[in-house]
Amino acid sequence: MTPAAALALLATVAAPATAQLAPAVAAPTAQVDPAAATFRMTGPVMQGGLIVVHAPRDAVSVTLDGKALPLAPDGLFVVGFDRDAGPQAMLAAVLADGRQVTRALAVAPRAWRIERLDTLPRFPAPDPVMAQLRPAELARIVAARALSTDAQGWRQPFVWPATGRISGLFGAQRIYRGEPGAYHSGTDIARPTGSPVVAPADGVVILAADHPFTLEGNLLMIDHGDGLNSAFLHLSRIDVKVGDHVRQGQTVGAVGATGRATGPHLHWSLRWRDARLDPMLLAGAMPAQ
């Protein structure tokens, strides 16, 4: 056999083996989006704060510390943290395929303004008129907060319902002879009587007092949806009625000094379910005057 023939024979024999050793092409794999299986949120996770949360993709239900929360079709919902909220909370979601996704939240504590009054008792002398009227007033407030509306204001960045000097801070508390009194449940804004009060976000009116309450005076409450509502106290007048849909920035009343007030101001309080929230965390810094 000639050298050329021998080389040709080797090439013929080796070709199949070479083909068998060729590396296999890997099958394409599905790309997994890590963000699809997590909670995404905006807002401060702290006492008195409110966060807007985007549930994991394909979530069919969500809970906070085991309690069910409403979930919008686009996967959004809100969570509020009470002034005295504990250091931890747990979000959980059940996905369409039955899997569960959880996220532990570390709730930041706040340093509240505490005033100690060692010479005054906690409770003043009993007021018989208030004792008679107060139960019915509280019942109206509780009934209003229990209403469910189609409001979507919870999705919006909040604005201040009035601008002016902040004269009372959310969470401030007095200690009377070592016994703590109730903390301040809202933010006070000092303004002259008659100054306009506007809706801080879209909402539905759930209470518009037809006469002054003993403590709150002329009281207006607006539901912003998803368990979030505002209350405006001491108004000199109310310009809307129960059931009205109001838009952010719409005038809804005027500053006054009705009820228990030492001077004209707006007391603005916010609640998410039973959690009392700090309005300054939602509305941000007070605009310059």
Sine and cosine of phi, psi and omega as CSV:
sin_phi,cos_phi,sin_psi,cos_psi,sin_omega,cos_omega
0.00,0.00,0.73,-0.69,-0.03,-1.00
-0.97,0.26,0.40,-0.92,0.05,-1.00
-0.81,0.58,-0.65,0.76,-0.03,-1.00
-0.90,0.45,-0.65,0.76,0.00,-1.00
-0.92,0.40,-0.63,0.78,0.02,-1.00
-0.88,0.47,-0.67,0.74,0.03,-1.00
-0.90,0.44,-0.63,0.78,0.01,-1.00
-0.90,0.43,-0.65,0.76,0.01,-1.00
-0.91,0.42,-0.66,0.75,0.04,-1.00
-0.87,0.49,-0.67,0.75,0.00,-1.00
-0.89,0.45,-0.64,0.77,0.00,-1.00
-0.91,0.41,-0.64,0.77,-0.02,-1.00
-0.96,0.28,-0.60,0.80,-0.10,-1.00
-0.97,0.23,-0.45,0.89,-0.11,-0.99
-0.84,0.55,-0.74,0.67,-0.01,-1.00
-0.88,0.48,-0.65,0.76,0.00,-1.00
-0.88,0.47,-0.66,0.75,0.03,-1.00
-0.87,0.49,-0.67,0.74,0.01,-1.00
-0.90,0.44,-0.61,0.79,-0.01,-1.00
-0.93,0.37,-0.45,0.89,-0.04,-1.00
-1.00,0.04,-0.07,1.00,-0.01,-1.00
-0.89,0.46,0.69,-0.72,-0.04,-1.00
-0.90,0.44,0.64,-0.77,0.02,-1.00
-0.97,0.25,0.56,-0.83,0.06,-1.00
-0.99,0.15,0.82,-0.57,-0.05,-1.00
-0.92,0.38,0.64,-0.76,0.04,-1.00
-0.94,0.34,0.61,-0.79,0.00,-1.00
-0.89,0.46,0.62,-0.78,0.02,-1.00
-0.93,-0.37,0.50,-0.87,0.01,-1.00
-0.93,0.36,0.64,-0.76,0.04,-1.00
-1.00,0.02,0.81,-0.58,-0.03,-1.00
-0.99,-0.17,0.80,-0.60,0.04,-1.00
-1.00,0.03,0.94,-0.33,-0.03,-1.00
-0.86,0.51,-0.51,0.86,-0.03,-1.00
-0.93,0.38,-0.37,0.93,-0.05,-1.00
-0.94,0.35,-0.37,0.93,-0.05,-1.00
-0.94,-0.33,0.45,0.90,-0.02,-1.00
-0.74,-0.67,0.31,-0.95,0.16,-0.99
-1.00,0.07,0.75,-0.66,0.11,-0.99
-0.92,-0.39,0.67,-0.74,-0.12,-0.99
-0.57,-0.82,0.43,-0.90,0.11,-0.99
-0.77,-0.64,0.56,-0.83,0.00,-1.00
0.91,-0.41,0.24,-0.97,-0.07,-1.00
-0.99,0.12,0.83,-0.56,0.10,-0.99
-1.00,0.05,0.99,0.12,-0.04,-1.00
-0.43,-0.90,0.26,-0.97,0.03,-1.00
-0.83,0.56,0.78,-0.63,-0.02,-1.00
0.99,0.10,0.00,1.00,-0.07,-1.00
-1.00,-0.08,0.25,-0.97,0.04,-1.00
-0.74,-0.68,0.71,-0.71,0.06,-1.00
-0.85,-0.53,0.56,-0.83,0.16,-0.99
-0.98,-0.18,0.81,-0.59,-0.14,-0.99
-0.89,-0.46,0.67,-0.74,0.15,-0.99
-0.97,-0.25,0.89,-0.46,-0.05,-1.00
-0.93,0.36,0.35,-0.93,0.09,-1.00
-0.84,0.54,0.47,-0.88,0.00,-1.00
-0.86,0.52,0.63,-0.78,0.02,-1.00
0.94,0.34,0.29,0.96,0.07,-1.00
-0.93,0.37,0.69,-0.72,0.04,-1.00
-0.95,-0.32,-0.27,0.96,0.06,-1.00
-0.37,-0.93,0.45,-0.89,0.04,-1.00
-0.68,-0.73,0.46,-0.89,0.04,-1.00
-0.66,-0.75,0.42,-0.91,0.17,-0.99
-0.86,-0.52,0.89,-0.46,-0.04,-1.00
0.77,0.64,0.64,0.76,0.07,-1.00
1.00,0.08,-0.08,1.00,0.00,-1.00
-0.99,-0.16,0.77,-0.64,-0.06,-1.00
-0.92,0.40,0.63,-0.78,0.05,-1.00
-0.85,-0.52,0.51,-0.86,0.07,-1.00
-0.93,0.36,0.63,-0.78,-0.02,-1.00
-0.85,-0.52,0.88,-0.48,-0.01,-1.00
-0.93,0.36,0.37,-0.93,0.01,-1.00
-0.84,0.54,-0.48,0.88,0.02,-1.00
-1.00,0.04,0.13,0.99,0.08,-1.00
1.00,0.05,0.13,0.99,-0.02,-1.00
-1.00,-0.09,0.48,-0.88,0.16,-0.99
-0.33,-0.94,0.20,-0.98,-0.01,-1.00
-0.87,-0.48,0.42,-0.91,0.05,-1.00
-0.67,-0.74,0.75,-0.66,0.05,-1.00
-0.91,-0.42,0.44,-0.90,-0.02,-1.00
-0.86,-0.51,0.86,-0.51,-0.05,-1.00
-0.87,0.49,0.36,-0.93,0.05,-1.00
-0.81,0.59,-0.56,0.83,-0.01,-1.00
-0.95,-0.32,0.46,0.89,-0.01,-1.00
-0.86,0.51,0.56,-0.83,0.04,-1.00
-0.95,0.31,0.07,-1.00,-0.12,-0.99
-0.97,0.25,-0.22,0.98,-0.07,-1.00
-0.67,-0.74,0.50,-0.87,0.12,-0.99
-0.56,-0.83,0.39,-0.92,-0.05,-1.00
-0.78,-0.63,0.85,-0.52,0.13,-0.99
-1.00,-0.06,0.61,-0.79,0.06,-1.00
-0.60,-0.80,0.58,-0.82,0.04,-1.00
-0.72,-0.70,0.63,-0.78,0.13,-0.99
-0.97,-0.24,0.81,-0.59,-0.02,-1.00
-1.00,0.02,0.22,-0.98,-0.06,-1.00
-0.87,0.48,-0.50,0.87,0.00,-1.00
-1.00,0.04,0.12,0.99,0.05,-1.00
1.00,-0.09,-0.21,0.98,0.03,-1.00
-0.93,0.37,0.41,-0.91,0.05,-1.00
-0.89,-0.46,0.69,-0.72,0.05,-1.00
-0.88,-0.48,0.75,-0.67,0.00,-1.00
-0.82,-0.57,0.38,-0.92,0.12,-0.99
-0.53,-0.85,0.84,-0.54,0.05,-1.00
-0.99,0.11,0.70,-0.72,-0.01,-1.00
-0.91,-0.40,0.74,-0.67,0.11,-0.99
-0.99,-0.11,0.93,-0.37,-0.07,-1.00
-1.00,0.04,0.90,-0.43,-0.06,-1.00
-0.94,0.33,0.69,-0.73,0.05,-1.00
-0.98,0.20,0.30,-0.95,0.04,-1.00
-0.85,-0.53,0.44,-0.90,0.11,-0.99
-0.99,-0.17,0.95,-0.32,-0.09,-1.00
-1.00,-0.01,0.48,-0.88,0.05,-1.00
-0.97,0.26,0.89,-0.45,-0.04,-1.00
-0.90,-0.43,0.78,-0.62,0.02,-1.00
-0.89,-0.46,0.80,-0.60,-0.04,-1.00
-0.97,-0.24,0.84,-0.55,0.00,-1.00
-0.88,-0.48,0.99,-0.10,-0.13,-0.99
-1.00,0.07,-0.04,1.00,-0.03,-1.00
-0.94,-0.35,-0.06,1.00,-0.05,-1.00
-0.90,-0.43,0.59,-0.80,0.09,-1.00
-0.97,0.24,0.36,-0.93,-0.02,-1.00
-0.92,0.38,-0.68,0.73,-0.09,-1.00
-0.95,-0.30,0.75,-0.66,0.12,-0.99
-0.96,0.27,-0.02,-1.00,0.03,-1.00
-0.86,0.50,0.62,-0.78,-0.02,-1.00
-0.85,0.53,0.63,-0.78,0.03,-1.00
-0.96,-0.30,0.95,-0.31,-0.07,-1.00
-0.90,0.43,-0.56,0.83,0.01,-1.00
-0.91,0.41,-0.71,0.70,0.01,-1.00
-0.90,0.44,-0.64,0.77,0.01,-1.00
-0.87,0.50,-0.52,0.85,-0.01,-1.00
-0.98,0.19,-0.63,0.77,-0.12,-0.99
-1.00,0.02,-0.47,0.88,-0.19,-0.98
-0.89,0.46,-0.67,0.74,-0.02,-1.00
-0.83,0.56,-0.67,0.74,0.00,-1.00
-0.93,0.38,-0.60,0.80,0.03,-1.00
-0.90,0.44,-0.72,0.69,0.00,-1.00
-0.89,0.45,-0.59,0.81,0.02,-1.00
-0.90,0.44,-0.62,0.79,0.03,-1.00
-0.92,0.40,-0.63,0.78,0.01,-1.00
-0.91,0.40,-0.71,0.70,0.02,-1.00
-0.88,0.47,-0.68,0.74,0.00,-1.00
-0.90,0.44,-0.62,0.79,0.01,-1.00
-0.90,0.43,-0.69,0.72,-0.02,-1.00
-0.93,0.37,-0.34,0.94,0.01,-1.00
-0.99,0.15,-0.18,0.98,-0.02,-1.00
-0.95,0.31,0.58,-0.81,0.07,-1.00
-0.91,-0.41,0.77,-0.63,-0.03,-1.00
-0.81,-0.58,0.05,-1.00,0.02,-1.00
-1.00,-0.07,0.27,0.96,-0.05,-1.00
-0.87,0.49,0.57,-0.82,-0.01,-1.00
-0.84,-0.55,0.27,0.96,-0.04,-1.00
-0.89,0.45,-0.37,0.93,0.01,-1.00
-0.87,0.49,-0.32,0.95,0.02,-1.00
-0.99,0.16,-0.24,0.97,-0.13,-0.99
-1.00,-0.07,0.47,-0.88,0.26,-0.97
-0.93,0.38,0.75,-0.66,-0.07,-1.00
-0.98,0.18,0.47,-0.88,0.10,-0.99
-0.88,-0.47,0.29,-0.96,0.02,-1.00
-0.94,0.33,0.72,-0.69,0.05,-1.00
-0.95,0.30,-0.33,0.94,0.10,-1.00
-0.43,-0.90,0.47,-0.88,0.02,-1.00
-0.90,-0.43,0.64,-0.77,-0.03,-1.00
0.24,-0.97,-0.23,-0.97,-0.01,-1.00
-0.96,0.27,0.77,-0.64,0.07,-1.00
-0.98,0.20,0.90,-0.43,-0.08,-1.00
-0.96,-0.29,-0.08,1.00,0.02,-1.00
-0.45,-0.89,0.77,-0.64,-0.06,-1.00
-0.99,-0.13,0.60,-0.80,0.12,-0.99
-0.88,0.48,0.66,-0.75,0.10,-1.00
1.00,0.04,-0.20,0.98,0.01,-1.00
-0.89,0.45,0.54,-0.84,-0.11,-0.99
-0.55,-0.84,0.54,-0.84,0.08,-1.00
-0.94,-0.35,0.61,-0.79,0.06,-1.00
-0.93,-0.37,0.89,-0.45,-0.04,-1.00
-0.98,-0.20,0.94,-0.34,0.01,-1.00
0.77,0.64,0.66,0.75,0.03,-1.00
1.00,0.08,-0.08,1.00,-0.01,-1.00
-0.96,-0.27,0.87,-0.50,-0.06,-1.00
-0.94,0.35,0.70,-0.71,0.14,-0.99
-1.00,-0.01,0.03,-1.00,0.03,-1.00
-0.92,0.39,0.64,-0.77,0.03,-1.00
-0.99,0.17,0.32,-0.95,-0.02,-1.00
-0.95,0.32,0.84,-0.54,-0.18,-0.98
-1.00,0.02,-0.01,1.00,-0.02,-1.00
-0.49,-0.87,-0.27,-0.96,0.06,-1.00
-0.90,-0.44,0.76,-0.65,0.02,-1.00
-0.99,-0.12,0.70,-0.71,0.03,-1.00
-0.83,-0.55,0.91,-0.42,-0.03,-1.00
-0.98,0.20,0.85,-0.52,0.03,-1.00
-0.51,-0.86,0.43,-0.90,0.03,-1.00
-0.90,0.43,0.47,-0.89,0.08,-1.00
-0.83,0.56,0.71,-0.71,0.01,-1.00
1.00,-0.09,-0.17,0.99,0.04,-1.00
-0.89,0.45,0.64,-0.77,-0.08,-1.00
-0.93,0.37,0.55,-0.83,0.13,-0.99
-0.89,-0.45,0.79,-0.61,-0.04,-1.00
-0.91,-0.41,0.33,-0.95,0.04,-1.00
-0.94,0.33,0.80,-0.60,0.00,-1.00
-0.96,0.29,-0.29,0.96,0.05,-1.00
-0.31,-0.95,0.24,-0.97,0.05,-1.00
-0.84,0.54,0.49,-0.87,0.03,-1.00
-0.04,-1.00,-0.07,-1.00,0.02,-1.00
-0.81,-0.58,0.73,-0.68,0.00,-1.00
-0.94,0.34,0.82,-0.57,-0.01,-1.00
-0.92,-0.39,-0.22,0.98,0.11,-0.99
-0.41,-0.91,0.77,-0.64,0.10,-1.00
-0.67,-0.74,0.99,-0.13,-0.14,-0.99
-0.85,0.53,0.72,-0.70,0.03,-1.00
-1.00,0.01,-0.05,1.00,0.09,-1.00
-0.39,-0.92,0.39,-0.92,-0.05,-1.00
-0.91,0.42,0.70,-0.72,0.15,-0.99
-0.98,0.20,0.34,-0.94,-0.09,-1.00
-0.89,0.45,-0.64,0.77,0.00,-1.00
-0.99,-0.15,-0.76,0.65,-0.14,-0.99
-0.98,0.18,-0.28,0.96,-0.11,-0.99
0.92,0.40,-0.59,-0.81,0.06,-1.00
-0.94,0.33,0.94,-0.35,-0.16,-0.99
-0.95,-0.31,0.76,-0.64,0.08,-1.00
-0.84,-0.55,0.71,-0.71,0.04,-1.00
-0.79,-0.62,0.70,-0.72,-0.02,-1.00
-0.82,-0.58,0.79,-0.62,0.08,-1.00
-1.00,0.03,0.77,-0.64,0.03,-1.00
-0.98,-0.21,0.06,1.00,0.04,-1.00
1.00,-0.02,0.34,-0.94,0.06,-1.00
0.85,0.52,0.49,0.87,0.04,-1.00
1.00,0.03,0.06,1.00,-0.06,-1.00
-0.97,-0.23,0.78,-0.62,0.02,-1.00
-0.58,-0.81,0.42,-0.91,0.03,-1.00
-0.93,-0.36,0.51,-0.86,0.14,-0.99
-0.78,-0.62,0.67,-0.74,-0.02,-1.00
-0.83,-0.55,0.86,-0.50,-0.14,-0.99
-0.94,-0.34,0.39,-0.92,0.14,-0.99
0.94,0.34,0.37,0.93,-0.07,-1.00
-0.91,0.42,0.54,-0.84,0.11,-0.99
-0.99,0.12,-0.42,0.91,0.09,-1.00
-0.39,-0.92,0.35,-0.94,0.06,-1.00
-0.84,-0.55,0.78,-0.62,-0.12,-0.99
-0.98,-0.22,0.05,1.00,-0.04,-1.00
-0.75,-0.66,0.17,-0.99,-0.02,-1.00
-0.77,-0.64,0.28,-0.96,-0.02,-1.00
-0.84,0.55,0.73,-0.69,0.00,-1.00
0.99,-0.12,-0.27,0.96,0.02,-1.00
-0.92,0.40,0.68,-0.74,0.18,-0.98
-1.00,0.00,0.82,-0.57,-0.03,-1.00
-0.90,-0.44,0.47,-0.88,-0.01,-1.00
-0.96,-0.28,0.46,-0.89,0.03,-1.00
-0.82,0.57,0.77,-0.64,-0.01,-1.00
1.00,-0.01,-0.14,0.99,0.01,-1.00
-0.96,0.28,0.69,-0.73,0.05,-1.00
-0.93,0.36,0.80,-0.60,-0.05,-1.00
-0.87,-0.50,-0.16,0.99,-0.01,-1.00
0.04,-1.00,-0.27,-0.96,-0.03,-1.00
-0.61,-0.79,0.52,-0.86,0.01,-1.00
-0.88,0.48,0.58,-0.82,0.04,-1.00
-0.43,-0.90,-0.30,-0.95,0.01,-1.00
-0.65,-0.76,0.56,0.83,0.00,-1.00
-0.98,0.21,0.35,-0.94,-0.05,-1.00
0.97,0.26,-0.47,-0.89,0.02,-1.00
-1.00,0.05,1.00,-0.10,0.00,-1.00
-0.58,-0.82,0.66,-0.75,0.00,-1.00
-1.00,0.03,-0.13,0.99,0.01,-1.00
-0.04,-1.00,0.19,-0.98,-0.04,-1.00
-0.91,0.41,0.79,-0.61,0.06,-1.00
-0.21,-0.98,0.28,-0.96,0.11,-0.99
-0.96,-0.27,0.82,-0.57,0.16,-0.99
-0.99,-0.17,0.90,-0.44,0.00,-1.00
-0.93,-0.38,0.86,-0.51,0.06,-1.00
-0.84,-0.54,0.46,-0.89,-0.03,-1.00
-0.77,-0.64,0.62,-0.78,0.10,-1.00
-0.71,-0.71,0.61,-0.80,0.26,-0.97
-0.88,-0.47,0.94,-0.35,-0.14,-0.99
0.83,0.56,-0.87,-0.49,0.00,-1.00
-0.99,-0.13,0.01,1.00,-0.05,-1.00
-1.00,0.03,0.79,-0.61,0.07,-1.00
-1.00,0.04,0.76,-0.65,-0.14,-0.99
-0.92,-0.40,0.37,-0.93,0.02,-1.00
-1.00,0.00,0.93,-0.37,-0.02,-1.00
-0.84,0.55,-0.51,0.86,-0.03,-1.00
-0.91,0.41,-0.44,0.90,0.04,-1.00
-0.96,0.26,-0.38,0.92,0.03,-1.00
-1.00,-0.03,-0.64,0.77,-0.09,-1.00
-1.00,-0.03,-0.26,0.97,0.01,-1.00
0.98,0.17,-0.27,-0.96,-0.03,-1.00
-0.91,0.42,0.60,-0.80,0.04,-1.00
-0.91,0.43,0.78,-0.63,0.02,-1.00
-0.86,0.51,0.53,-0.85,0.03,-1.00
-0.90,0.44,0.61,-0.79,-0.02,-1.00
-1.00,0.04,0.00,0.00,0.00,0.00
